[in-house]
Amino acid sequence: MQPSINLPAPYGMHAGLAKAFASCPLIAILRGVTPADAAEHARALYEAGFRIVEVPLNSPQPFDSIAAIRQALPADAIVGAGTVLHPSYVDSVKAAGGELVVMPHSDADVVRAAKAQGLACAPGVATPNEAFLALKNGADVLKMFPAEQLGPHVVKAWRAVIAAEVPLVPVGGVTPDNMGPYLAAGANGFGLGSALYKPGQSAAVTGAHAKAFVNGLQVARSSALRNETRGETRGERA
């Protein structure tokens, strides 16, 4: 049997991540959050509509924060770790209740370790070569990082050759007002860092930022749909 034309290996997205991503394709990155504050911020995010929360491992006591968020949120939320640089941390992520491993790079050993533990994995990729190797190793989502450097034009080019069922998720420099061009180019979701959460801000501020992103996503999706409809109408007239 011939392999898929645009997939280097059989692909099936982690079921829990797929459900959460379908509900809200925005990934909250709580870099610098502490265990004492993690649950409160996570609840504010959930109430705003978020279903995926990531605690980078270069945060204070990250595994305690992951455990606190997992305990605070309903089962339909996915909690995970970011900035996972070595496969030895994957066991600790799972033990804390994490279901997602996010990376700034595409180290095959980390991806394979995450998949071996039944976790979802979102490696960071910046070139087509990295993207296809990540998929070959079992990636569920491609984290396009840094998005400021890549831009919507790269998303569009990648979307032409990467299977439609594979989510492209730009991360870096994303705001509530600039998601539209990425969506129009073929992005499926976004990872949100300092524009959403900064250490020391209140949970109320986090919730307000989260609502702004959810609203921005709705506006961007509506705009992209209108532009697509206009394009189809022009094609029919031509």
KEKE-3310 file (N, C-alpha, C; in steps of 0.2 Angstrom, whole numbers, plus 5000, padded with zeros to 4 digits):
npx = (5004:5003:5011:5003:5001:5004:5008:5021:5020:5008:4994:4986:4977:4979:4966:4960:4966:4962:4948:4948:4954:4946:4935:4941:4954:4965:4979:4984:4998:5006:5019:5030:5020:5015:5014:5004:4996:4992:4980:4969:4971:4970:4957:4951:4954:4947:4934:4933:4933:4944:4952:4964:4979:4995:5010:5025:5041:5051:5046:5042:5043:5036:5029:5021:5012:5006:4999:4991:4983:4977:4969:4960:4953:4939:4937:4937:4946:4963:4979:4996:5014:5026:5041:5049:5063:5070:5069:5068:5060:5047:5040:5038:5029:5018:5015:5011:4999:4998:4994:4999:5014:5024:5035:5050:5057:5061:5065:5068:5068:5061:5048:5045:5046:5035:5024:5026:5021:5008:5004:5000:5009:5017:5028:5040:5043:5052:5055:5050:5057:5059:5046:5040:5048:5045:5032:5034:5039:5028:5021:5007:5002:5008:5019:5022:5035:5047:5032:5032:5044:5041:5028:5012:5014:5022:5015:5005:5012:5017:5004:5000:5007:5007:4997:4979:4973:4982:4985:4991:5000:5003:5015:5020:5021:5008:4992:4976:4972:4979:4977:4969:4976:4984:4975:4968:4978:4979:4982:4977:4975:4982:4996:4998:5006:5015:5006:4994:4996:5006:5018:5013:5002:4984:4971:4959:4963:4970:4959:4951:4960:4960:4946:4947:4955:4947:4936:4943:4947:4935:4931:4941:4939:4926:4929:4938:4930:4921:4929:4933:4921:4918:4929:4925:4913:4918:4925:4915:4909:4919)
npy = (4994:5011:5025:5040:5054:5067:5065:5060:5049:5037:5046:5052:5062:5065:5060:5067:5080:5084:5085:5096:5106:5108:5113:5125:5133:5139:5141:5143:5150:5149:5156:5157:5157:5153:5139:5143:5152:5146:5138:5148:5157:5148:5144:5156:5157:5146:5149:5159:5152:5145:5129:5123:5123:5127:5125:5131:5123:5131:5138:5143:5129:5120:5107:5106:5116:5112:5101:5107:5114:5104:5098:5108:5111:5105:5089:5090:5099:5102:5100:5104:5104:5116:5121:5109:5101:5090:5072:5065:5072:5070:5059:5065:5075:5068:5061:5072:5075:5080:5081:5085:5089:5102:5110:5120:5117:5103:5090:5074:5063:5068:5070:5056:5051:5057:5052:5039:5038:5040:5054:5069:5079:5094:5099:5112:5120:5127:5126:5117:5105:5102:5101:5090:5080:5080:5076:5063:5057:5057:5069:5078:5091:5105:5117:5132:5141:5154:5164:5177:5178:5169:5172:5175:5172:5161:5151:5150:5144:5132:5126:5122:5110:5102:5090:5093:5089:5091:5101:5118:5129:5144:5153:5165:5182:5184:5192:5198:5205:5202:5189:5186:5187:5175:5165:5166:5161:5148:5144:5135:5137:5145:5148:5157:5169:5181:5191:5187:5182:5188:5186:5189:5197:5199:5186:5191:5200:5191:5184:5194:5197:5184:5183:5194:5188:5177:5183:5190:5180:5175:5186:5186:5174:5175:5186:5179:5169:5177:5183:5172:5167:5178:5177:5164:5168:5178:5169:5161:5171:5174)
npz = (5000:4996:5003:5011:5001:5006:5019:5030:5038:5045:5052:5066:5076:5094:5104:5115:5114:5101:5103:5113:5105:5095:5101:5106:5098:5104:5113:5129:5136:5151:5156:5169:5179:5196:5207:5217:5211:5200:5198:5199:5188:5178:5179:5176:5163:5157:5160:5150:5139:5135:5132:5132:5141:5145:5154:5154:5157:5162:5172:5189:5199:5190:5188:5199:5197:5185:5190:5199:5191:5183:5193:5195:5184:5173:5165:5151:5148:5142:5149:5150:5147:5143:5134:5134:5135:5135:5134:5147:5155:5152:5158:5171:5167:5164:5176:5184:5179:5166:5149:5137:5128:5124:5114:5110:5100:5088:5093:5090:5100:5111:5106:5102:5115:5122:5114:5116:5129:5128:5127:5120:5107:5103:5094:5091:5075:5061:5048:5033:5032:5046:5050:5043:5047:5061:5060:5055:5066:5075:5079:5085:5083:5074:5079:5074:5075:5078:5076:5072:5064:5054:5048:5039:5026:5025:5032:5022:5012:5017:5020:5008:5006:5017:5025:5026:5038:5048:5061:5060:5070:5074:5084:5095:5096:5093:5093:5099:5087:5076:5070:5059:5046:5047:5049:5037:5028:5031:5044:5059:5073:5088:5098:5114:5122:5131:5128:5133:5146:5159:5172:5188:5185:5189:5190:5185:5176:5167:5163:5156:5146:5140:5135:5126:5116:5112:5107:5097:5089:5084:5076:5067:5061:5055:5046:5038:5032:5025:5016:5009:5003:4995:4986:4980:4974:4964:4956:4951:4943:4934)
capx = (5000:5007:5010:5000:5005:5007:5010:5027:5019:5001:4993:4979:4978:4977:4959:4958:4968:4958:4942:4949:4956:4940:4931:4944:4961:4969:4983:4987:5005:5007:5026:5031:5015:5017:5008:4999:4992:4990:4973:4965:4972:4967:4949:4949:4955:4942:4928:4933:4932:4950:4952:4971:4983:5002:5015:5032:5045:5056:5042:5044:5039:5031:5025:5016:5007:5002:4995:4985:4978:4973:4964:4955:4949:4935:4940:4937:4952:4970:4984:5002:5020:5030:5048:5051:5069:5073:5064:5068:5055:5040:5037:5036:5023:5012:5014:5008:4993:4999:4993:5002:5021:5025:5043:5052:5061:5058:5069:5064:5068:5056:5042:5044:5045:5029:5020:5026:5018:5001:5003:5000:5015:5017:5035:5042:5046:5053:5056:5047:5060:5058:5039:5039:5052:5041:5026:5036:5040:5022:5018:5000:5001:5015:5020:5026:5039:5043:5028:5034:5049:5039:5023:5007:5016:5025:5009:5001:5016:5016:4998:5000:5010:5005:4990:4974:4971:4987:4985:4997:4998:5008:5016:5025:5019:5001:4988:4969:4970:4983:4976:4966:4980:4986:4969:4967:4984:4978:4983:4971:4975:4987:4999:4997:5011:5015:5000:4989:4998:5013:5019:5011:4995:4979:4967:4954:4967:4971:4952:4950:4964:4957:4940:4949:4958:4942:4933:4947:4947:4928:4931:4946:4936:4921:4932:4941:4925:4918:4934:4933:4915:4919:4933:4921:4909:4922:4927:4909:4907:4924)
capy = (5000:5017:5030:5046:5059:5073:5064:5055:5043:5038:5052:5053:5067:5063:5062:5073:5086:5085:5088:5102:5110:5109:5118:5132:5132:5144:5137:5148:5149:5153:5156:5161:5156:5149:5134:5146:5156:5143:5136:5153:5159:5142:5144:5162:5155:5141:5153:5163:5148:5141:5122:5120:5127:5125:5128:5130:5120:5136:5142:5140:5123:5119:5101:5107:5120:5107:5097:5111:5116:5098:5097:5114:5111:5099:5084:5092:5104:5098:5103:5101:5107:5119:5121:5103:5101:5083:5067:5063:5076:5067:5055:5070:5079:5063:5060:5078:5075:5083:5076:5088:5091:5107:5111:5126:5113:5097:5085:5067:5059:5071:5068:5049:5049:5059:5048:5032:5039:5042:5061:5073:5082:5099:5102:5118:5119:5133:5124:5111:5099:5100:5100:5083:5075:5080:5072:5056:5055:5057:5075:5079:5098:5108:5123:5136:5146:5160:5166:5184:5177:5165:5176:5171:5169:5154:5147:5148:5139:5125:5123:5119:5103:5098:5088:5098:5087:5092:5108:5123:5133:5149:5155:5171:5189:5184:5197:5198:5209:5200:5182:5185:5184:5168:5160:5166:5158:5141:5142:5132:5139:5149:5148:5164:5170:5187:5195:5184:5181:5190:5184:5195:5200:5196:5182:5195:5203:5185:5182:5199:5195:5178:5185:5197:5183:5173:5188:5191:5174:5175:5191:5184:5168:5178:5189:5174:5166:5182:5184:5165:5168:5183:5174:5159:5172:5180:5163:5159:5176:5173)
capz = (5000:4995:5009:5009:4997:5010:5026:5030:5042:5047:5057:5070:5082:5101:5104:5120:5111:5096:5106:5116:5100:5091:5106:5106:5096:5107:5118:5134:5139:5157:5158:5175:5184:5202:5210:5222:5207:5193:5197:5198:5182:5173:5179:5172:5155:5156:5159:5144:5133:5133:5134:5132:5145:5145:5159:5152:5162:5165:5177:5196:5201:5185:5189:5204:5194:5181:5195:5202:5185:5181:5198:5195:5178:5171:5161:5144:5147:5142:5153:5148:5149:5137:5134:5136:5131:5136:5135:5154:5158:5150:5164:5176:5165:5164:5183:5186:5176:5160:5143:5131:5128:5119:5113:5105:5094:5086:5095:5089:5106:5115:5102:5103:5122:5123:5111:5120:5136:5126:5127:5114:5107:5098:5093:5087:5069:5058:5041:5030:5034:5053:5050:5040:5052:5067:5059:5055:5073:5079:5081:5084:5080:5072:5082:5070:5080:5080:5071:5070:5059:5048:5045:5036:5019:5026:5033:5016:5008:5021:5020:5001:5005:5023:5025:5029:5045:5053:5063:5060:5076:5075:5091:5095:5093:5091:5097:5096:5081:5070:5069:5053:5040:5048:5047:5029:5025:5033:5051:5063:5080:5090:5105:5116:5128:5135:5126:5137:5153:5162:5179:5193:5184:5192:5187:5182:5169:5163:5160:5151:5140:5136:5132:5120:5111:5110:5102:5091:5085:5081:5071:5062:5057:5051:5040:5033:5029:5020:5010:5005:4999:4989:4981:4976:4969:4959:4952:4947:4938:4929)
cpx = (5004:5005:5006:5004:5008:5007:5016:5026:5011:5000:4986:4980:4976:4970:4957:4960:4964:4951:4943:4951:4950:4935:4934:4952:4966:4973:4986:4994:5006:5014:5027:5026:5018:5012:5003:4994:4989:4983:4968:4965:4969:4960:4947:4949:4949:4935:4927:4932:4938:4949:4959:4976:4990:5006:5022:5037:5050:5052:5044:5039:5034:5026:5019:5010:5003:4997:4989:4980:4974:4968:4959:4951:4945:4939:4941:4943:4958:4975:4991:5008:5023:5037:5051:5057:5072:5068:5063:5062:5048:5037:5034:5030:5017:5010:5010:5001:4992:4997:4996:5009:5022:5033:5044:5056:5058:5062:5065:5063:5062:5049:5040:5043:5038:5023:5020:5022:5010:4999:5003:5006:5014:5024:5035:5045:5046:5054:5052:5050:5059:5050:5038:5042:5048:5035:5028:5037:5034:5019:5011:4998:5008:5015:5024:5029:5046:5039:5029:5039:5046:5033:5018:5009:5019:5020:5006:5006:5016:5010:4997:5003:5009:4998:4985:4972:4976:4986:4991:4995:5004:5009:5022:5023:5012:4997:4981:4967:4974:4982:4973:4970:4983:4981:4968:4972:4983:4980:4976:4970:4981:4990:5000:5001:5010:5009:4994:4990:5005:5013:5017:5004:4990:4975:4962:4957:4968:4964:4950:4954:4962:4951:4942:4951:4952:4938:4936:4947:4940:4928:4935:4942:4930:4924:4935:4936:4922:4923:4934:4927:4915:4924:4930:4917:4912:4924:4921:4908:4912:4922)
cpy = (5006:5022:5036:5051:5065:5072:5059:5049:5043:5043:5051:5057:5064:5065:5067:5080:5088:5088:5095:5108:5112:5114:5125:5131:5137:5141:5143:5145:5153:5153:5160:5160:5152:5144:5138:5150:5152:5141:5142:5156:5154:5143:5150:5160:5150:5144:5157:5159:5144:5134:5119:5125:5123:5129:5127:5128:5125:5141:5139:5134:5121:5113:5102:5112:5116:5103:5101:5113:5110:5097:5102:5113:5105:5095:5086:5097:5099:5103:5100:5106:5110:5119:5115:5101:5094:5078:5064:5067:5074:5063:5060:5074:5074:5062:5066:5079:5078:5078:5079:5090:5096:5109:5117:5123:5107:5091:5078:5063:5062:5069:5061:5047:5051:5054:5041:5032:5040:5049:5064:5077:5088:5102:5108:5117:5126:5132:5118:5105:5097:5098:5092:5078:5075:5075:5064:5053:5055:5063:5075:5086:5101:5116:5128:5142:5148:5163:5173:5183:5174:5169:5172:5169:5162:5149:5145:5143:5132:5122:5119:5112:5099:5097:5092:5096:5089:5100:5112:5128:5138:5151:5160:5177:5189:5188:5196:5201:5206:5192:5181:5183:5177:5163:5160:5162:5150:5139:5139:5134:5143:5148:5155:5165:5176:5192:5193:5184:5184:5188:5190:5198:5196:5191:5185:5198:5197:5184:5187:5198:5189:5179:5189:5193:5179:5177:5189:5186:5173:5180:5189:5178:5171:5182:5185:5171:5171:5183:5177:5165:5172:5180:5168:5163:5175:5175:5161:5164:5175:5167)
cpz = (5000:5001:5006:5005:5001:5017:5026:5034:5043:5053:5060:5076:5088:5102:5109:5117:5106:5098:5109:5110:5096:5095:5105:5104:5098:5113:5123:5137:5145:5160:5164:5180:5190:5204:5214:5217:5201:5193:5196:5191:5177:5173:5175:5165:5153:5155:5153:5138:5131:5136:5134:5136:5146:5150:5157:5158:5165:5169:5184:5197:5196:5186:5194:5201:5189:5185:5197:5197:5183:5187:5198:5190:5176:5166:5154:5143:5146:5145:5151:5150:5142:5139:5137:5132:5131:5137:5142:5157:5157:5155:5169:5174:5166:5172:5186:5184:5169:5154:5137:5133:5122:5120:5109:5099:5092:5087:5095:5096:5111:5112:5104:5110:5124:5120:5114:5126:5134:5127:5120:5113:5101:5098:5089:5081:5065:5050:5039:5032:5041:5054:5048:5045:5058:5066:5058:5062:5078:5081:5080:5081:5079:5074:5078:5074:5077:5074:5068:5064:5053:5045:5041:5029:5020:5028:5027:5012:5011:5020:5013:5001:5012:5023:5029:5036:5050:5055:5063:5065:5077:5082:5091:5092:5091:5096:5095:5090:5075:5068:5062:5047:5041:5047:5040:5026:5026:5040:5054:5070:5082:5097:5108:5122:5131:5134:5130:5144:5154:5169:5183:5191:5187:5187:5183:5175:5165:5159:5155:5145:5136:5132:5125:5114:5108:5105:5096:5086:5081:5075:5065:5057:5053:5045:5035:5029:5023:5014:5006:5000:4994:4984:4977:4971:4963:4954:4948:4941:4932:4924)
residu = (MET:GLN:PRO:SER:ILE:ASN:LEU:PRO:ALA:PRO:TYR:GLY:MET:HIS:ALA:GLY:LEU:ALA:LYS:ALA:PHE:ALA:SER:CYS:PRO:LEU:ILE:ALA:ILE:LEU:ARG:GLY:VAL:THR:PRO:ALA:ASP:ALA:ALA:GLU:HIS:ALA:ARG:ALA:LEU:TYR:GLU:ALA:GLY:PHE:ARG:ILE:VAL:GLU:VAL:PRO:LEU:ASN:SER:PRO:GLN:PRO:PHE:ASP:SER:ILE:ALA:ALA:ILE:ARG:GLN:ALA:LEU:PRO:ALA:ASP:ALA:ILE:VAL:GLY:ALA:GLY:THR:VAL:LEU:HIS:PRO:SER:TYR:VAL:ASP:SER:VAL:LYS:ALA:ALA:GLY:GLY:GLU:LEU:VAL:VAL:MET:PRO:HIS:SER:ASP:ALA:ASP:VAL:VAL:ARG:ALA:ALA:LYS:ALA:GLN:GLY:LEU:ALA:CYS:ALA:PRO:GLY:VAL:ALA:THR:PRO:ASN:GLU:ALA:PHE:LEU:ALA:LEU:LYS:ASN:GLY:ALA:ASP:VAL:LEU:LYS:MET:PHE:PRO:ALA:GLU:GLN:LEU:GLY:PRO:HIS:VAL:VAL:LYS:ALA:TRP:ARG:ALA:VAL:ILE:ALA:ALA:GLU:VAL:PRO:LEU:VAL:PRO:VAL:GLY:GLY:VAL:THR:PRO:ASP:ASN:MET:GLY:PRO:TYR:LEU:ALA:ALA:GLY:ALA:ASN:GLY:PHE:GLY:LEU:GLY:SER:ALA:LEU:TYR:LYS:PRO:GLY:GLN:SER:ALA:ALA:VAL:THR:GLY:ALA:HIS:ALA:LYS:ALA:PHE:VAL:ASN:GLY:LEU:GLN:VAL:ALA:ARG:SER:SER:ALA:LEU:ARG:ASN:GLU:THR:ARG:GLY:GLU:THR:ARG:GLY:GLU:ARG:ALA)
# end
